[in-house]
Amino acid sequence: MTETRIQQGEAGRLQVVGDLSFQTVPQVWADSEAVFQKVPQLEIDLRDVSRSDSAGLALLVEWMRQARRAGKVIRFYNIPRQMLAIARVSSLDQILPLARD
């Protein structure tokens, strides 16, 4: 398993790399707080998420709350199929700010 991280990606987007699971989400959440403070808007590319469970989806919801509290716009790009399937079952796909390139 590779290390999961959030980093500055292309075109000013933040990029999540690795697994988003119960084991990795707490560290990604902690790391994201400092990264989010540095950018005026939150465009998060999930293309390099290799695996996700419901904890990964919960992280996206928490990031939405964090953005709202900070008065920032947030968008998620390239959400993995596995994560989108979980979102659809719970109807979260209706509230997540999903964007297409």
Backbone hydrogen bonds in HBPLUS format (Angstrom, degrees):
<---DONOR---> <-ACCEPTOR-->    atom                        ^
c    i                          cat <-CA-CA->   ^        H-A-AA   ^      H-
h    n   atom  resd res      DA  || num        DHA   H-A  angle D-A-AA Bond
n    s   type  num  typ     dist DA aas  dist angle  dist       angle   num
A0005-ARG N   A0017-VAL O   2.92 MM  12  5.42 151.4  2.01 148.2 157.4     1
A0017-VAL N   A0005-ARG O   2.91 MM  12  5.42 165.4  1.93 160.1 164.4     2
A0007-GLN N   A0015-GLN O   2.89 MM   8  5.29 157.2  1.94 145.5 152.9     3
A0015-GLN N   A0007-GLN O   2.71 MM   8  5.29 167.2  1.72 161.9 166.4     4
A0009-GLY N   A0013-ARG O   2.59 MM   4  5.17 154.3  1.65 162.7 166.4     5
A0013-ARG N   A0010-GLU O   2.94 MM   3  5.72 166.0  1.96 131.4 133.4     6
A0014-LEU N   A0043-GLU O   2.73 MM  29  6.02 162.3  1.76 167.6 170.8     7
A0045-ASP N   A0014-LEU O   2.68 MM  31  6.01 170.2  1.69 170.1 169.6     8
A0016-VAL N   A0045-ASP O   3.08 MM  29  6.36 165.6  2.10 170.8 169.8     9
A0018-GLY N   A0048-ASP O   3.02 MM  30  6.37 162.1  2.06 147.8 142.0    10
A0050-SER N   A0018-GLY O   2.92 MM  32  5.33 142.9  2.06 113.2 124.5    11
A0020-LEU N   A0051-ARG O   2.80 MM  31  6.21 163.2  1.83 159.0 164.0    12
A0053-ASP N   A0020-LEU O   3.12 MM  33  6.66 141.6  2.27 166.1 164.9    13
A0024-THR N   A0021-SER O   3.05 MM   3  5.26 124.6  2.37 102.2 116.2    14
A0025-VAL N   A0021-SER O   2.87 MM   4  5.67 168.0  1.89 167.6 166.7    15
A0028-VAL N   A0024-THR O   3.17 MM   4  6.42 164.6  2.20 156.5 161.3    16
A0029-TRP N   A0025-VAL O   2.82 MM   4  5.91 164.3  1.85 162.5 166.2    17
A0030-ALA N   A0026-PRO O   3.08 MM   4  6.27 161.9  2.11 142.3 147.0    18
A0031-ASP N   A0027-GLN O   2.88 MM   4  6.10 161.5  1.91 151.1 156.4    19
A0032-SER N   A0028-VAL O   2.83 MM   4  5.92 146.4  1.94 146.4 155.7    20
A0036-PHE N   A0032-SER O   2.79 MM   4  5.83 165.0  1.81 161.0 163.5    21
A0038-LYS N   A0035-VAL O   3.14 MM   3  5.55 147.9  2.25 109.2 118.0    22
A0039-VAL N   A0036-PHE O   3.43 MM   3  5.71 162.3  2.46 108.2 112.7    23
A0042-LEU N   A0073-VAL O   2.81 MM  31  6.02 169.0  1.83 171.6 167.8    24
A0075-ARG N   A0042-LEU O   2.77 MM  33  6.28 146.3  1.88 161.3 170.5    25
A0044-ILE N   A0075-ARG O   2.85 MM  31  6.19 172.1  1.86 167.8 167.9    26
A0077-TYR N   A0044-ILE O   2.79 MM  33  5.99 166.8  1.81 153.9 155.1    27
A0046-LEU N   A0077-TYR O   2.86 MM  31  6.00 172.2  1.87 154.8 156.5    28
A0049-VAL N   A0046-LEU O   3.08 MM   3  5.47 159.7  2.12 123.2 121.9    29
A0056-GLY N   A0053-ASP O   2.98 MM   3  5.52 132.4  2.22 112.9 124.2    30
A0058-ALA N   A0054-SER O   2.91 MM   4  6.16 156.2  1.97 146.9 153.9    31
A0059-LEU N   A0055-ALA O   2.95 MM   4  6.19 143.5  2.09 141.0 150.5    32
A0060-LEU N   A0056-GLY O   3.23 MM   4  6.62 150.2  2.32 142.7 149.2    33
A0061-VAL N   A0057-LEU O   3.13 MM   4  6.51 157.3  2.19 151.2 156.9    34
A0062-GLU N   A0058-ALA O   2.95 MM   4  6.21 157.5  2.00 147.9 154.2    35
A0063-TRP N   A0059-LEU O   2.82 MM   4  6.09 152.6  1.89 150.5 158.5    36
A0064-MET N   A0060-LEU O   2.98 MM   4  6.28 145.8  2.10 142.8 151.8    37
A0065-ARG N   A0061-VAL O   3.10 MM   4  6.49 154.2  2.17 146.8 153.0    38
A0066-GLN N   A0062-GLU O   2.87 MM   4  6.14 159.3  1.92 150.6 156.7    39
A0067-ALA N   A0063-TRP O   2.89 MM   4  6.06 159.3  1.93 147.9 153.0    40
A0068-ARG N   A0064-MET O   2.99 MM   4  6.21 160.5  2.03 148.0 153.4    41
A0069-ARG N   A0065-ARG O   2.96 MM   4  6.23 163.4  1.98 153.6 157.4    42
A0070-ALA N   A0066-GLN O   3.05 MM   4  6.27 146.7  2.17 144.0 153.1    43
A0071-GLY N   A0067-ALA O   2.90 MM   4  5.98 109.8  2.40 140.1 157.9    44
A0072-LYS N   A0067-ALA O   2.89 MM   5  4.92 167.5  1.90 144.7 144.5    45
A0071-GLY N   A0068-ARG O   3.09 MM   3  5.00 152.7  2.17  99.5 108.0    46
A0076-PHE N   A0097-PRO O   2.85 MM  21  6.10 161.6  1.88 156.4 160.4    47
A0099-ALA N   A0076-PHE O   2.82 MM  23  5.81 163.5  1.84 161.8 158.5    48
A0084-LEU N   A0080-PRO O   2.90 MM   4  6.18 160.4  1.94 157.5 164.1    49
A0085-ALA N   A0081-ARG O   2.83 MM   4  6.04 153.2  1.90 153.8 160.4    50
A0086-ILE N   A0082-GLN O   3.28 MM   4  6.56 155.6  2.34 141.7 147.1    51
A0087-ALA N   A0083-MET O   2.97 MM   4  6.25 157.2  2.02 147.3 154.3    52
A0088-ARG N   A0084-LEU O   2.88 MM   4  6.11 152.2  1.96 149.0 155.9    53
A0089-VAL N   A0085-ALA O   3.15 MM   4  6.38 158.1  2.20 147.1 151.9    54
A0090-SER N   A0086-ILE O   3.28 MM   4  6.53 151.6  2.37 146.0 152.7    55
A0092-LEU N   A0087-ALA O   2.80 MM   5  4.74 127.7  2.07 149.7 148.7    56
A0093-ASP N   A0087-ALA O   3.35 MM   6  5.03 146.0  2.47 107.5 104.2    57
A0091-SER N   A0088-ARG O   3.12 MM   3  4.75 157.2  2.18  97.3 104.3    58
A0094-GLN N   A0091-SER O   3.25 MM   3  5.76 160.7  2.29 108.5 114.1    59
A0095-ILE N   A0092-LEU O   2.99 MM   3  5.36 148.8  2.08 109.1 117.9    60
A0096-LEU N   A0092-LEU O   2.94 MM   4  6.08 148.3  2.05 161.8 171.4    61
A0098-LEU N   A0096-LEU O   2.87 MM   2  5.64 126.3  2.16 112.1  95.8    62
